[in-house]
């Protein structure tokens, strides 16, 4: 189970980082929208994925801790 949590954490972290960078780059270039979504919405999605990654990693660490 710890391996699944760690891979979930890594995937969510990378996806969150990429979404955050895309939103920041779009907003810095003057665009308010990426496709049909606002840049702020993409940024919030990226932050949410990074939080999911942090919580999954924390759960993996807690599962490994001795009793």
Order of alpha helices (4+ residues) and beta strands (2+ residues): alpha-beta-beta-alpha
